[in-house]
Amino acid sequence: MLTGRTTLFLRGALFAALLVASGCQTAMPVQEMSDARQAIMAAKEAGAQQHAADDLKAAEGLLQSAEENLTTRNYAVARRDAVEAKTRAIDALKLSEASQEADN
């Protein structure tokens, strides 16, 4: 049989584990935001403003939405928007590169 002290320790450990697990779900999406910003910059450098303006504009809008959700601590939505912004920026980059290759 467990002693009172052991039971208290196990309850505390379980509580701490649950707290850490729930904290992982709501952590700020710092890496996702950085990835989205870098993808947008790469798309711009590749000429996406001329060759893939719609995708670039969508990526920038999603990044702005992610930043707004960060300020309200809605991290799950911010993460989703940042990941989608990165995807749209990569699409813009690919379209821009393909368009430039077709021009040459």
Backbone as XML, in Angstrom:
<?xml version="1.0"?>
<chain id="A" units="angstrom">
  <residue number="1" name="MET">
    <atom name="N" x="0.840" y="-1.181" z="0.000"/>
    <atom name="CA" x="0.000" y="0.000" z="0.000"/>
    <atom name="C" x="0.884" y="1.243" z="0.000"/>
  </residue>
  <residue number="2" name="LEU">
    <atom name="N" x="0.464" y="2.261" z="-0.680"/>
    <atom name="CA" x="1.234" y="3.495" z="-0.774"/>
    <atom name="C" x="1.037" y="4.348" z="0.465"/>
  </residue>
  <residue number="3" name="THR">
    <atom name="N" x="2.100" y="5.016" z="0.847"/>
    <atom name="CA" x="1.993" y="5.920" z="1.992"/>
    <atom name="C" x="1.366" y="7.228" z="1.523"/>
  </residue>
  <residue number="4" name="GLY">
    <atom name="N" x="0.920" y="8.007" z="2.450"/>
    <atom name="CA" x="0.310" y="9.295" z="2.136"/>
    <atom name="C" x="1.268" y="10.215" z="1.409"/>
  </residue>
  <residue number="5" name="ARG">
    <atom name="N" x="2.527" y="10.158" z="1.797"/>
    <atom name="CA" x="3.542" y="11.008" z="1.183"/>
    <atom name="C" x="3.776" y="10.596" z="-0.274"/>
  </residue>
  <residue number="6" name="THR">
    <atom name="N" x="3.817" y="9.300" z="-0.558"/>
    <atom name="CA" x="4.018" y="8.793" z="-1.913"/>
    <atom name="C" x="2.821" y="9.146" z="-2.790"/>
  </residue>
  <residue number="7" name="THR">
    <atom name="N" x="1.632" y="8.992" z="-2.245"/>
    <atom name="CA" x="0.426" y="9.333" z="-2.996"/>
    <atom name="C" x="0.408" y="10.813" z="-3.345"/>
  </residue>
  <residue number="8" name="LEU">
    <atom name="N" x="0.769" y="11.651" z="-2.407"/>
    <atom name="CA" x="0.820" y="13.083" z="-2.647"/>
    <atom name="C" x="1.854" y="13.411" z="-3.725"/>
  </residue>
  <residue number="9" name="PHE">
    <atom name="N" x="3.006" y="12.743" z="-3.674"/>
    <atom name="CA" x="4.045" y="12.956" z="-4.678"/>
    <atom name="C" x="3.540" y="12.547" z="-6.058"/>
  </residue>
  <residue number="10" name="LEU">
    <atom name="N" x="2.900" y="11.390" z="-6.146"/>
    <atom name="CA" x="2.398" y="10.916" z="-7.437"/>
    <atom name="C" x="1.326" y="11.849" z="-8.003"/>
  </residue>
  <residue number="11" name="ARG">
    <atom name="N" x="0.460" y="12.350" z="-7.153"/>
    <atom name="CA" x="-0.550" y="13.312" z="-7.609"/>
    <atom name="C" x="0.110" y="14.583" z="-8.134"/>
  </residue>
  <residue number="12" name="GLY">
    <atom name="N" x="1.121" y="15.055" z="-7.417"/>
    <atom name="CA" x="1.845" y="16.250" z="-7.850"/>
    <atom name="C" x="2.549" y="16.027" z="-9.175"/>
  </residue>
  <residue number="13" name="ALA">
    <atom name="N" x="3.159" y="14.863" z="-9.327"/>
    <atom name="CA" x="3.856" y="14.546" z="-10.572"/>
    <atom name="C" x="2.866" y="14.459" z="-11.738"/>
  </residue>
  <residue number="14" name="LEU">
    <atom name="N" x="1.715" y="13.853" z="-11.497"/>
    <atom name="CA" x="0.690" y="13.756" z="-12.538"/>
    <atom name="C" x="0.182" y="15.140" z="-12.917"/>
  </residue>
  <residue number="15" name="PHE">
    <atom name="N" x="-0.058" y="15.974" z="-11.937"/>
    <atom name="CA" x="-0.514" y="17.340" z="-12.197"/>
    <atom name="C" x="0.528" y="18.110" z="-13.015"/>
  </residue>
  <residue number="16" name="ALA">
    <atom name="N" x="1.797" y="17.970" z="-12.648"/>
    <atom name="CA" x="2.872" y="18.656" z="-13.374"/>
    <atom name="C" x="2.958" y="18.164" z="-14.814"/>
  </residue>
  <residue number="17" name="ALA">
    <atom name="N" x="2.812" y="16.862" z="-15.010"/>
    <atom name="CA" x="2.853" y="16.304" z="-16.362"/>
    <atom name="C" x="1.694" y="16.830" z="-17.207"/>
  </residue>
  <residue number="18" name="LEU">
    <atom name="N" x="0.519" y="16.891" z="-16.625"/>
    <atom name="CA" x="-0.638" y="17.424" z="-17.348"/>
    <atom name="C" x="-0.452" y="18.894" z="-17.686"/>
  </residue>
  <residue number="19" name="LEU">
    <atom name="N" x="0.123" y="19.637" z="-16.770"/>
    <atom name="CA" x="0.377" y="21.059" z="-16.998"/>
    <atom name="C" x="1.367" y="21.258" z="-18.141"/>
  </residue>
  <residue number="20" name="VAL">
    <atom name="N" x="2.422" y="20.459" z="-18.158"/>
    <atom name="CA" x="3.416" y="20.550" z="-19.233"/>
    <atom name="C" x="2.781" y="20.156" z="-20.563"/>
  </residue>
  <residue number="21" name="ALA">
    <atom name="N" x="2.000" y="19.092" z="-20.571"/>
    <atom name="CA" x="1.364" y="18.644" z="-21.813"/>
    <atom name="C" x="0.399" y="19.694" z="-22.347"/>
  </residue>
  <residue number="22" name="SER">
    <atom name="N" x="-0.357" y="20.320" z="-21.481"/>
    <atom name="CA" x="-1.288" y="21.344" z="-21.952"/>
    <atom name="C" x="-0.540" y="22.589" z="-22.397"/>
  </residue>
  <residue number="23" name="GLY">
    <atom name="N" x="0.595" y="22.873" z="-21.785"/>
    <atom name="CA" x="1.409" y="24.018" z="-22.184"/>
    <atom name="C" x="1.988" y="23.840" z="-23.572"/>
  </residue>
  <residue number="24" name="CYS">
    <atom name="N" x="2.289" y="22.634" z="-23.958"/>
    <atom name="CA" x="2.826" y="22.376" z="-25.293"/>
    <atom name="C" x="1.800" y="22.699" z="-26.366"/>
  </residue>
  <residue number="25" name="GLN">
    <atom name="N" x="0.552" y="22.521" z="-26.070"/>
    <atom name="CA" x="-0.506" y="22.789" z="-27.033"/>
    <atom name="C" x="-0.731" y="24.281" z="-27.249"/>
  </residue>
  <residue number="26" name="THR">
    <atom name="N" x="-0.374" y="25.088" z="-26.274"/>
    <atom name="CA" x="-0.680" y="26.511" z="-26.362"/>
    <atom name="C" x="0.564" y="27.384" z="-26.443"/>
  </residue>
  <residue number="27" name="ALA">
    <atom name="N" x="1.699" y="26.792" z="-26.741"/>
    <atom name="CA" x="2.937" y="27.565" z="-26.832"/>
    <atom name="C" x="2.884" y="28.484" z="-28.054"/>
  </residue>
  <residue number="28" name="MET">
    <atom name="N" x="3.551" y="29.604" z="-27.926"/>
    <atom name="CA" x="3.598" y="30.550" z="-29.032"/>
    <atom name="C" x="4.245" y="29.894" z="-30.252"/>
  </residue>
  <residue number="29" name="PRO">
    <atom name="N" x="3.691" y="30.108" z="-31.417"/>
    <atom name="CA" x="4.229" y="29.495" z="-32.633"/>
    <atom name="C" x="5.387" y="30.309" z="-33.226"/>
  </residue>
  <residue number="30" name="VAL">
    <atom name="N" x="6.436" y="30.456" z="-32.453"/>
    <atom name="CA" x="7.565" y="31.294" z="-32.857"/>
    <atom name="C" x="8.204" y="30.768" z="-34.145"/>
  </residue>
  <residue number="31" name="GLN">
    <atom name="N" x="8.475" y="29.478" z="-34.206"/>
    <atom name="CA" x="9.137" y="28.909" z="-35.386"/>
    <atom name="C" x="8.249" y="29.034" z="-36.621"/>
  </residue>
  <residue number="32" name="GLU">
    <atom name="N" x="6.960" y="28.777" z="-36.468"/>
    <atom name="CA" x="6.046" y="28.861" z="-37.603"/>
    <atom name="C" x="5.969" y="30.291" z="-38.148"/>
  </residue>
  <residue number="33" name="MET">
    <atom name="N" x="5.962" y="31.268" z="-37.237"/>
    <atom name="CA" x="5.924" y="32.671" z="-37.660"/>
    <atom name="C" x="7.205" y="33.025" z="-38.420"/>
  </residue>
  <residue number="34" name="SER">
    <atom name="N" x="8.336" y="32.590" z="-37.898"/>
    <atom name="CA" x="9.607" y="32.858" z="-38.559"/>
    <atom name="C" x="9.664" y="32.204" z="-39.932"/>
  </residue>
  <residue number="35" name="ASP">
    <atom name="N" x="9.210" y="30.966" z="-40.013"/>
    <atom name="CA" x="9.203" y="30.258" z="-41.298"/>
    <atom name="C" x="8.345" y="30.990" z="-42.323"/>
  </residue>
  <residue number="36" name="ALA">
    <atom name="N" x="7.181" y="31.466" z="-41.894"/>
    <atom name="CA" x="6.282" y="32.181" z="-42.805"/>
    <atom name="C" x="6.929" y="33.475" z="-43.286"/>
  </residue>
  <residue number="37" name="ARG">
    <atom name="N" x="7.537" y="34.222" z="-42.386"/>
    <atom name="CA" x="8.201" y="35.485" z="-42.777"/>
    <atom name="C" x="9.322" y="35.227" z="-43.776"/>
  </residue>
  <residue number="38" name="GLN">
    <atom name="N" x="10.109" y="34.200" z="-43.524"/>
    <atom name="CA" x="11.219" y="33.890" z="-44.425"/>
    <atom name="C" x="10.719" y="33.446" z="-45.792"/>
  </residue>
  <residue number="39" name="ALA">
    <atom name="N" x="9.654" y="32.658" z="-45.825"/>
    <atom name="CA" x="9.103" y="32.210" z="-47.101"/>
    <atom name="C" x="8.554" y="33.391" z="-47.896"/>
  </residue>
  <residue number="40" name="ILE">
    <atom name="N" x="7.915" y="34.323" z="-47.214"/>
    <atom name="CA" x="7.386" y="35.513" z="-47.889"/>
    <atom name="C" x="8.532" y="36.359" z="-48.448"/>
  </residue>
  <residue number="41" name="MET">
    <atom name="N" x="9.590" y="36.522" z="-47.665"/>
    <atom name="CA" x="10.741" y="37.287" z="-48.150"/>
    <atom name="C" x="11.375" y="36.620" z="-49.367"/>
  </residue>
  <residue number="42" name="ALA">
    <atom name="N" x="11.487" y="35.297" z="-49.345"/>
    <atom name="CA" x="12.062" y="34.564" z="-50.478"/>
    <atom name="C" x="11.195" y="34.719" z="-51.718"/>
  </residue>
  <residue number="43" name="ALA">
    <atom name="N" x="9.886" y="34.671" z="-51.531"/>
    <atom name="CA" x="8.971" y="34.837" z="-52.664"/>
    <atom name="C" x="9.098" y="36.240" z="-53.258"/>
  </residue>
  <residue number="44" name="LYS">
    <atom name="N" x="9.196" y="37.237" z="-52.399"/>
    <atom name="CA" x="9.366" y="38.610" z="-52.887"/>
    <atom name="C" x="10.666" y="38.765" z="-53.655"/>
  </residue>
  <residue number="45" name="GLU">
    <atom name="N" x="11.738" y="38.195" z="-53.117"/>
    <atom name="CA" x="13.035" y="38.279" z="-53.786"/>
    <atom name="C" x="13.024" y="37.585" z="-55.137"/>
  </residue>
  <residue number="46" name="ALA">
    <atom name="N" x="12.160" y="36.584" z="-55.296"/>
    <atom name="CA" x="12.057" y="35.859" z="-56.564"/>
    <atom name="C" x="11.112" y="36.554" z="-57.545"/>
  </residue>
  <residue number="47" name="GLY">
    <atom name="N" x="10.548" y="37.689" z="-57.145"/>
    <atom name="CA" x="9.684" y="38.434" z="-58.048"/>
    <atom name="C" x="8.219" y="38.044" z="-57.996"/>
  </residue>
  <residue number="48" name="ALA">
    <atom name="N" x="7.789" y="37.519" z="-56.877"/>
    <atom name="CA" x="6.395" y="37.072" z="-56.764"/>
    <atom name="C" x="5.401" y="38.225" z="-56.865"/>
  </residue>
  <residue number="49" name="GLN">
    <atom name="N" x="5.845" y="39.446" z="-56.575"/>
    <atom name="CA" x="4.927" y="40.589" z="-56.690"/>
    <atom name="C" x="4.447" y="40.766" z="-58.132"/>
  </residue>
  <residue number="50" name="GLN">
    <atom name="N" x="5.300" y="40.399" z="-59.086"/>
    <atom name="CA" x="4.914" y="40.510" z="-60.488"/>
    <atom name="C" x="4.316" y="39.214" z="-61.037"/>
  </residue>
  <residue number="51" name="HIS">
    <atom name="N" x="4.829" y="38.076" z="-60.594"/>
    <atom name="CA" x="4.470" y="36.803" z="-61.211"/>
    <atom name="C" x="3.446" y="35.970" z="-60.442"/>
  </residue>
  <residue number="52" name="ALA">
    <atom name="N" x="3.251" y="36.245" z="-59.173"/>
    <atom name="CA" x="2.321" y="35.459" z="-58.347"/>
    <atom name="C" x="1.719" y="36.348" z="-57.266"/>
  </residue>
  <residue number="53" name="ALA">
    <atom name="N" x="1.221" y="37.486" z="-57.688"/>
    <atom name="CA" x="0.749" y="38.498" z="-56.743"/>
    <atom name="C" x="-0.385" y="37.992" z="-55.845"/>
  </residue>
  <residue number="54" name="ASP">
    <atom name="N" x="-1.293" y="37.197" z="-56.396"/>
    <atom name="CA" x="-2.435" y="36.726" z="-55.595"/>
    <atom name="C" x="-1.983" y="35.820" z="-54.450"/>
  </residue>
  <residue number="55" name="ASP">
    <atom name="N" x="-1.094" y="34.885" z="-54.755"/>
    <atom name="CA" x="-0.605" y="33.987" z="-53.705"/>
    <atom name="C" x="0.220" y="34.748" z="-52.677"/>
  </residue>
  <residue number="56" name="LEU">
    <atom name="N" x="1.030" y="35.681" z="-53.142"/>
    <atom name="CA" x="1.837" y="36.469" z="-52.217"/>
    <atom name="C" x="0.953" y="37.306" z="-51.304"/>
  </residue>
  <residue number="57" name="LYS">
    <atom name="N" x="-0.061" y="37.924" z="-51.888"/>
    <atom name="CA" x="-0.984" y="38.742" z="-51.088"/>
    <atom name="C" x="-1.720" y="37.868" z="-50.059"/>
  </residue>
  <residue number="58" name="ALA">
    <atom name="N" x="-2.124" y="36.673" z="-50.461"/>
    <atom name="CA" x="-2.790" y="35.750" z="-49.529"/>
    <atom name="C" x="-1.846" y="35.370" z="-48.386"/>
  </residue>
  <residue number="59" name="ALA">
    <atom name="N" x="-0.584" y="35.107" z="-48.716"/>
    <atom name="CA" x="0.398" y="34.749" z="-47.684"/>
    <atom name="C" x="0.579" y="35.899" z="-46.704"/>
  </residue>
  <residue number="60" name="GLU">
    <atom name="N" x="0.688" y="37.105" z="-47.213"/>
    <atom name="CA" x="0.857" y="38.265" z="-46.345"/>
    <atom name="C" x="-0.370" y="38.483" z="-45.462"/>
  </residue>
  <residue number="61" name="GLY">
    <atom name="N" x="-1.560" y="38.266" z="-46.015"/>
    <atom name="CA" x="-2.786" y="38.395" z="-45.224"/>
    <atom name="C" x="-2.862" y="37.361" z="-44.118"/>
  </residue>
  <residue number="62" name="LEU">
    <atom name="N" x="-2.465" y="36.141" z="-44.423"/>
    <atom name="CA" x="-2.462" y="35.085" z="-43.412"/>
    <atom name="C" x="-1.438" y="35.364" z="-42.318"/>
  </residue>
  <residue number="63" name="LEU">
    <atom name="N" x="-0.285" y="35.901" z="-42.700"/>
    <atom name="CA" x="0.713" y="36.257" z="-41.704"/>
    <atom name="C" x="0.197" y="37.371" z="-40.801"/>
  </residue>
  <residue number="64" name="GLN">
    <atom name="N" x="-0.467" y="38.337" z="-41.389"/>
    <atom name="CA" x="-1.041" y="39.417" z="-40.576"/>
    <atom name="C" x="-2.089" y="38.856" z="-39.613"/>
  </residue>
  <residue number="65" name="SER">
    <atom name="N" x="-2.910" y="37.943" z="-40.095"/>
    <atom name="CA" x="-3.903" y="37.311" z="-39.227"/>
    <atom name="C" x="-3.220" y="36.546" z="-38.091"/>
  </residue>
  <residue number="66" name="ALA">
    <atom name="N" x="-2.133" y="35.855" z="-38.410"/>
    <atom name="CA" x="-1.391" y="35.120" z="-37.380"/>
    <atom name="C" x="-0.844" y="36.083" z="-36.332"/>
  </residue>
  <residue number="67" name="GLU">
    <atom name="N" x="-0.315" y="37.217" z="-36.773"/>
    <atom name="CA" x="0.214" y="38.203" z="-35.827"/>
    <atom name="C" x="-0.889" y="38.771" z="-34.932"/>
  </residue>
  <residue number="68" name="GLU">
    <atom name="N" x="-2.061" y="39.008" z="-35.504"/>
    <atom name="CA" x="-3.186" y="39.500" z="-34.705"/>
    <atom name="C" x="-3.618" y="38.459" z="-33.677"/>
  </residue>
  <residue number="69" name="ASN">
    <atom name="N" x="-3.609" y="37.194" z="-34.073"/>
    <atom name="CA" x="-3.983" y="36.133" z="-33.142"/>
    <atom name="C" x="-2.939" y="35.948" z="-32.051"/>
  </residue>
  <residue number="70" name="LEU">
    <atom name="N" x="-1.690" y="36.254" z="-32.336"/>
    <atom name="CA" x="-0.670" y="36.213" z="-31.298"/>
    <atom name="C" x="-0.959" y="37.241" z="-30.208"/>
  </residue>
  <residue number="71" name="THR">
    <atom name="N" x="-1.393" y="38.427" z="-30.623"/>
    <atom name="CA" x="-1.642" y="39.477" z="-29.633"/>
    <atom name="C" x="-2.807" y="39.127" z="-28.714"/>
  </residue>
  <residue number="72" name="THR">
    <atom name="N" x="-3.739" y="38.321" z="-29.200"/>
    <atom name="CA" x="-4.860" y="37.904" z="-28.365"/>
    <atom name="C" x="-4.621" y="36.529" z="-27.731"/>
  </residue>
  <residue number="73" name="ARG">
    <atom name="N" x="-3.396" y="36.030" z="-27.880"/>
    <atom name="CA" x="-2.984" y="34.741" z="-27.322"/>
    <atom name="C" x="-3.795" y="33.560" z="-27.837"/>
  </residue>
  <residue number="74" name="ASN">
    <atom name="N" x="-4.273" y="33.689" z="-29.049"/>
    <atom name="CA" x="-4.977" y="32.594" z="-29.704"/>
    <atom name="C" x="-3.936" y="31.833" z="-30.528"/>
  </residue>
  <residue number="75" name="TYR">
    <atom name="N" x="-3.077" y="31.096" z="-29.832"/>
    <atom name="CA" x="-1.905" y="30.508" z="-30.439"/>
    <atom name="C" x="-2.221" y="29.413" z="-31.455"/>
  </residue>
  <residue number="76" name="ALA">
    <atom name="N" x="-3.261" y="28.655" z="-31.227"/>
    <atom name="CA" x="-3.598" y="27.575" z="-32.166"/>
    <atom name="C" x="-3.966" y="28.156" z="-33.529"/>
  </residue>
  <residue number="77" name="VAL">
    <atom name="N" x="-4.764" y="29.204" z="-33.545"/>
    <atom name="CA" x="-5.159" y="29.836" z="-34.812"/>
    <atom name="C" x="-3.961" y="30.546" z="-35.432"/>
  </residue>
  <residue number="78" name="ALA">
    <atom name="N" x="-3.147" y="31.182" z="-34.602"/>
    <atom name="CA" x="-1.943" y="31.845" z="-35.106"/>
    <atom name="C" x="-1.021" y="30.829" z="-35.781"/>
  </residue>
  <residue number="79" name="ARG">
    <atom name="N" x="-0.854" y="29.675" z="-35.162"/>
    <atom name="CA" x="-0.010" y="28.621" z="-35.743"/>
    <atom name="C" x="-0.583" y="28.160" z="-37.079"/>
  </residue>
  <residue number="80" name="ARG">
    <atom name="N" x="-1.876" y="27.916" z="-37.119"/>
    <atom name="CA" x="-2.512" y="27.462" z="-38.362"/>
    <atom name="C" x="-2.331" y="28.487" z="-39.473"/>
  </residue>
  <residue number="81" name="ASP">
    <atom name="N" x="-2.558" y="29.767" z="-39.161"/>
    <atom name="CA" x="-2.421" y="30.814" z="-40.168"/>
    <atom name="C" x="-0.972" y="30.970" z="-40.624"/>
  </residue>
  <residue number="82" name="ALA">
    <atom name="N" x="-0.026" y="30.845" z="-39.704"/>
    <atom name="CA" x="1.386" y="30.969" z="-40.069"/>
    <atom name="C" x="1.816" y="29.829" z="-40.991"/>
  </residue>
  <residue number="83" name="VAL">
    <atom name="N" x="1.372" y="28.622" z="-40.690"/>
    <atom name="CA" x="1.706" y="27.476" z="-41.541"/>
    <atom name="C" x="1.089" y="27.657" z="-42.929"/>
  </residue>
  <residue number="84" name="GLU">
    <atom name="N" x="-0.148" y="28.120" z="-42.977"/>
    <atom name="CA" x="-0.801" y="28.356" z="-44.267"/>
    <atom name="C" x="-0.121" y="29.499" z="-45.021"/>
  </residue>
  <residue number="85" name="ALA">
    <atom name="N" x="0.321" y="30.532" z="-44.302"/>
    <atom name="CA" x="1.041" y="31.641" z="-44.937"/>
    <atom name="C" x="2.322" y="31.133" z="-45.583"/>
  </residue>
  <residue number="86" name="LYS">
    <atom name="N" x="3.030" y="30.271" z="-44.886"/>
    <atom name="CA" x="4.258" y="29.696" z="-45.442"/>
    <atom name="C" x="3.950" y="28.895" z="-46.709"/>
  </residue>
  <residue number="87" name="THR">
    <atom name="N" x="2.902" y="28.097" z="-46.657"/>
    <atom name="CA" x="2.520" y="27.286" z="-47.815"/>
    <atom name="C" x="2.189" y="28.169" z="-49.013"/>
  </residue>
  <residue number="88" name="ARG">
    <atom name="N" x="1.399" y="29.222" z="-48.775"/>
    <atom name="CA" x="1.038" y="30.125" z="-49.877"/>
    <atom name="C" x="2.244" y="30.872" z="-50.417"/>
  </residue>
  <residue number="89" name="ALA">
    <atom name="N" x="3.175" y="31.239" z="-49.533"/>
    <atom name="CA" x="4.389" y="31.928" z="-49.978"/>
    <atom name="C" x="5.257" y="31.001" z="-50.823"/>
  </residue>
  <residue number="90" name="ILE">
    <atom name="N" x="5.340" y="29.744" z="-50.439"/>
    <atom name="CA" x="6.098" y="28.774" z="-51.231"/>
    <atom name="C" x="5.445" y="28.585" z="-52.595"/>
  </residue>
  <residue number="91" name="ASP">
    <atom name="N" x="4.115" y="28.552" z="-52.619"/>
    <atom name="CA" x="3.404" y="28.471" z="-53.899"/>
    <atom name="C" x="3.739" y="29.675" z="-54.776"/>
  </residue>
  <residue number="92" name="ALA">
    <atom name="N" x="3.753" y="30.857" z="-54.168"/>
    <atom name="CA" x="4.089" y="32.081" z="-54.913"/>
    <atom name="C" x="5.521" y="32.012" z="-55.434"/>
  </residue>
  <residue number="93" name="LEU">
    <atom name="N" x="6.415" y="31.517" z="-54.623"/>
    <atom name="CA" x="7.810" y="31.371" z="-55.037"/>
    <atom name="C" x="7.919" y="30.436" z="-56.235"/>
  </residue>
  <residue number="94" name="LYS">
    <atom name="N" x="7.266" y="29.300" z="-56.176"/>
    <atom name="CA" x="7.316" y="28.326" z="-57.274"/>
    <atom name="C" x="6.718" y="28.902" z="-58.553"/>
  </residue>
  <residue number="95" name="LEU">
    <atom name="N" x="5.584" y="29.578" z="-58.421"/>
    <atom name="CA" x="4.966" y="30.193" z="-59.600"/>
    <atom name="C" x="5.869" y="31.255" z="-60.211"/>
  </residue>
  <residue number="96" name="SER">
    <atom name="N" x="6.482" y="32.034" z="-59.374"/>
    <atom name="CA" x="7.382" y="33.084" z="-59.834"/>
    <atom name="C" x="8.581" y="32.487" z="-60.567"/>
  </residue>
  <residue number="97" name="GLU">
    <atom name="N" x="9.159" y="31.464" z="-59.987"/>
    <atom name="CA" x="10.306" y="30.812" z="-60.633"/>
    <atom name="C" x="9.907" y="30.186" z="-61.962"/>
  </residue>
  <residue number="98" name="ALA">
    <atom name="N" x="8.749" y="29.540" z="-61.998"/>
    <atom name="CA" x="8.279" y="28.910" z="-63.243"/>
    <atom name="C" x="8.013" y="29.970" z="-64.306"/>
  </residue>
  <residue number="99" name="SER">
    <atom name="N" x="7.447" y="31.083" z="-63.912"/>
    <atom name="CA" x="7.155" y="32.158" z="-64.854"/>
    <atom name="C" x="8.443" y="32.758" z="-65.410"/>
  </residue>
  <residue number="100" name="GLN">
    <atom name="N" x="9.423" y="32.921" z="-64.558"/>
    <atom name="CA" x="10.700" y="33.468" z="-65.020"/>
    <atom name="C" x="11.423" y="32.499" z="-65.952"/>
  </residue>
  <residue number="101" name="GLU">
    <atom name="N" x="11.319" y="31.197" z="-65.693"/>
    <atom name="CA" x="11.919" y="30.206" z="-66.573"/>
    <atom name="C" x="11.226" y="30.214" z="-67.924"/>
  </residue>
  <residue number="102" name="ALA">
    <atom name="N" x="9.910" y="30.382" z="-67.927"/>
    <atom name="CA" x="9.167" y="30.412" z="-69.183"/>
    <atom name="C" x="9.527" y="31.646" z="-69.999"/>
  </residue>
  <residue number="103" name="ASP">
    <atom name="N" x="9.841" y="32.741" z="-69.325"/>
    <atom name="CA" x="10.222" y="33.974" z="-70.025"/>
    <atom name="C" x="11.594" y="33.858" z="-70.678"/>
  </residue>
  <residue number="104" name="ASN">
    <atom name="N" x="12.434" y="33.000" z="-70.135"/>
    <atom name="CA" x="13.811" y="32.858" z="-70.678"/>
    <atom name="C" x="13.856" y="31.829" z="-71.714"/>
  </residue>
</chain>
